[in-house]
Amino acid sequence: MMDDLRLFLQQLRVICVKEIMAIWNDPATRRIVVVPVIILGFLFGYAANYNLEDAPYVAVDESRSYDSSRLLSRFDGTGLFHRVATLQSPDEMGTIITRGDAVMAVFIPADFQRKLDGGEKADIQIITDGRNTMTAGLSSAYAAHIVGQFNLERAGRESPVTIESRTWFNPNQITRWFFLPGIIGLLSFAQVFLLAGLSVAREREEGTFEQLLVAPVSPVVILVGKAVPPMIVGFIQCTILLCISYFWFNVPFAGSLVTFYTALFFYLLSSTGCGLIVSSISKNMQQVLVYVIVFMIPMALLSGIITPVRNMPPFLQLVTYADPLRFALELIRRIYLEGLTFGELAWNFVPLAVISLVTLTIAGYLFRHHMN
């Protein structure tokens, strides 16, 4: 028994070292493993921002009155908007927004002050650029809040109902706090999927796969030997992204590293299984790249990294149960931001374990099929 285990570990070590050296000795693969993770980690940290900051807007003030000036000064004083132009005619607003010079236009009609003084309803018009629905929605919401506060101030009273709003797990509602933990899962999944997919296809192109098939090793050893190196690379990449998120962008890590890496293990195991299936059915590396692109786009869209899964149609929500990326992102975010323990998340590990078992079983069958 011990001799069999020793032989298994020796054979496994040889195959793992061979795979790691194949990754490291190929300059293109080496760059793929290291460079994109660092670049994309910083890129998403700085560029992915849904917060409304210093949004350009234009104003048309036909009233030119005390209250209209006071209302516009409220827009200018929030820090959320900055006025790029004060136009003379409402006809100019469409041109400015169409060119993209402003995301919002505020039109105050000439009878604004008269209606306010007479106790009538005074309308103003807010026009937003709907080509960017996120910015348009935020601009409209903040504009409505500013106008509401202006009305209360002019009436000389406070609102009978006040809202004391607190946001748990992301107090300042910073977008990167939401994106960066998700990027840890997304980028590592893509890289591990690709590396596992290339492992067999590369040997087929180099003509060494046939030698591996006739070697005195079992399919299990080959399968595990092909799975371990991509997972090691995945752990390294996740650690790099975790350090970028925590040390550079100061996104606080609330959970346990043990729980975090346990989640990564199941997640990387499932992504490796998917990659080995692709590798087994691909005849060359070009086919692997095609499969990775074809599978990665829908898996990323269904994962919930862009839109919540609960906002998807019911039939698509069912499809997401076959997507390991969906469960990985949920685990990583809940561990990272909420600080939940393994016991509280135990049932969330089950889908990843099932997907890992299914994909590795299929990959093992395909390996045995080739060896036979």
Secondary structure, DSSP 8 states (H G I E B T S, - for coil): -HHHHHHHHHHHHHHHHHHHHHHHH-HHHHHHHHHHHHHHHHHHHHH---S--SEEEEEEESS-SHHHHHHHHHHHHSSSEEEEEEES-THHHHHHHHHTS-SEEEEE-TTHHHHHHTT-----EEEE-TTSHHHHHHHHHHHHHHHHHHHHHHHT---SS------SS-TT--HHHHHHHHHHHHHHHHHHHHHHHHHHHHHHHHT-HHHHHHSS--HHHHHHHHHHHHHHHHHHHHHHHHHIIIIIS-----S-HHHHHHHHHHHHHHHHHHHHHHHHH-SSHHHHHHHHHHHHHHHHHTTTSSS-GGGS-HHHHHHGGG-HHHHHHHHHHIIIII---HHHHHHHHHHHHHHHHHHHHHHHHHHHHHH-
